[in-house]
């Protein structure tokens, strides 16, 4: 029986495999109150409750950030509430539309093939470092329009930033380095526009400065005619790198890992490669790269007869919602041919107004990675054991070694 005293979200057993504990939470303690962290934390585990939070921006705020501690950080889209949230999100949206994202597909596919060329003769590869990590960095730099930057440096910053919870000092240093790089890029672009004598009603993107998100943020005005301050552009780029990097890496390692663990599903996808989009969606449902995030309530609320005081940190567990038998048939079965109409109800990208802006990009990168890797090798074997990534509320394989003949 799970009670408020015996579920430990950062205990060794839960970290290794949280799914059994989530099933118990859903059934026995759908609102859990935990006091073992620096702030008390409530946890919601049923689909209906998690979704209700995501759909109600009046009650549920992002202003203290999605982590377990209370933080404010300018420039991070996920920390804004209405109306500032909509203004900024609308401003960014064009760069994340399927059509814009699709333009980066050939570059990502070329890199996937190049990476495979580099280890094909070895008969063995560790996929996290050598395949799943570099691809999202490429996807990100393409989106930013900074393809001339040293991608090794970007990869390093991205890695250090995601270590935030475990090594805050290293994350701070990486954030500083990335901010200073971004600020320089903003200044260079704004100076070029000023030199060209462009006014606020002329669009310099693609004319004076290269296409891409940094140019957009630096050189296009917000709805009210003002330009985003340098600090905010830098914060936003840092957030995008964190939000999109390790998560997409995990999507790739998780999908391949599950296919190795389920040979019949691997066989099915090899026979029917057009199921790859379904496999990516099923992987997101089954192994969400973000297990859950916190929201904060603007007013006192009551869920399942538990009174939750205003300004509490409430962890909404996407990973648990995705296994709720009230929503998914046989939720603990990994099935790559599950109909998309069912799988896409997963909450792994959130739902509603904060729905992940990078979802198209992540899905595209995941599809390219899995399809290219499986096309290039027939007879793959997983080398045990694998290891999970360390941040407690992220989920992915830190190490995934495979061999072939
Ligand atoms: C498999 C990969 C990814 C997963 C699982 C993921 C997951 C999430 C989740 C759970 C949220 C929060 C939703 C909420 O608060 O309700 C989110 C928000 C966000 N994600 Fe992603 N993400 C992924 C990839 C990306 C990529 C590639 C980018 C961009 C490069 C990105 C950019 C964002 C942004 C900007 C937000 C904030 C949206 C807002 O607050 O309006 N994500 N993502």
Boltz pocket constraint, residues with backbone or C-beta under 6 A from the ligand:
constraints:
  - pocket:
      binder: B
      contacts: [[A, 54], [A, 77], [A, 78], [A, 79], [A, 89], [A, 140], [A, 239], [A, 240], [A, 241], [A, 243], [A, 244], [A, 245], [A, 247], [A, 248], [A, 251], [A, 288], [A, 289], [A, 290], [A, 293], [A, 347], [A, 348], [A, 349], [A, 350], [A, 351], [A, 353], [A, 354], [A, 355], [A, 356], [A, 357], [A, 358], [A, 359], [A, 361], [A, 362], [A, 363]]
      max_distance: 6.0
